[in-house]
């Protein structure tokens, strides 16, 4: 299988942003502002996101965390009347730059949504959808991609005997892991997860969390979550958003044990939000 | 302190239950009235026409003699008309619906278009007849051909099919579109592989209902000047033809009593076609419409 993804270490060298101690950076957000009509939803966001780490974004409802993650693959443009300013660099290139193909970006940056959203097709067709739209027709290759992706999402054993049954027959948690498999099938570089466990029961949630730990070896993961324990359990770095601003962004251990900002402390100790 | 006095509530219970019962019967009567009218209509048509409805009637050409009169030219003409209306309305109607729902920006101009499409659905059919006469019959000199009548009828039912296709497309959950876009699919790939498969049952249902309207309409075709009496079949879309409603209209206008019975037989043929088409529409809607 051909992947067009540039190996992180090469790219870091090319862009001169490789640092001996620090990991490479996948996303660099500079002075990002976003408006829904007149509503100023994101204010001067500056965030660097490391590769092969799990970055969690937490904050109360309406703080802009979902908006931010949807800006990273430009899904936000599906909402009418959205304006942005500033830059988001993905692997050194500004994604708002004229001529940057949004389809190209989304082939490298996969997304898992809040509600499991499989297509009303078979399990196989769901996973094969991405490779097919990118032009892979060879049945053997598709079979391999489907198997590899389902294994990668830790759902292969549960579905291998019913690949051609409708995906709607799966439970909610299985559907969400299927959606993760579908996302892996395009062999992305980054996986964006927008509250992926908010519609799931605790056991399914645990499975997804374990999966995230597994996936970070190969992928960079950015996860929005309502659940602070979840952020504490699975992420390396955490950003706390409030009213469209980044209040604090640092190592997860530090933010939960010793936050610098009073507002962060109030939020994670449950005093508001 | 309590606000609800339960003994009083019990005392007032009787009139409440009575009103409940009365309204049940009022609404049942409304439904029964519609059924009654339909029953009388069918009874009249069937008792009048059943004597003439036989294989010879379906096979026969029009005739001066009511015993020999048949609907063949009209029946074949109606099928020709459907042959023109179906592709034209599906292509134009579904295309417009896709553009308005998926591509067009939501602004004043598109909402203006939207309002006008809905208004067009309410324009009396005879006005479309006048339009067809001016544009297709005269200006494009198509004459009273299958093509001219087909295009006129297509214009008449386009608003219906556009609106129903739009509704079907809108009913596809946005989460499915997001999933597709999120993997780098283009708009066209998303429409073709995700939106259309989910919307097609709804579009087909609307299409069949629009088509059954097209084959039942008479007024526009009277304005176009379709022949009332035709003893040959069309060979191409440029030939003259006639359709079932026109033929029925002709027979009911004749002075002889027998022809009124022949008209009733014609109505039975037309009604059978319409019922079959509507049943197909209902079948598709129930069988294939997905619930999310």
Interface residues (C-beta under 8 A of the other chain):
Chain A: X73 X75 X78 X80 X103 X104 X105 X106 X107 X110 X111 X113 X115 X117 X118 X119 X120 X129 X130 X133 X134 X179 X182 X183 X186
Chain B: X105 X106 X173 X174 X175 X176 X177 X178 X179 X180 X181 X182 X183 X184 X185 X186 X189 X193 X194 X197 X198 X290 X292
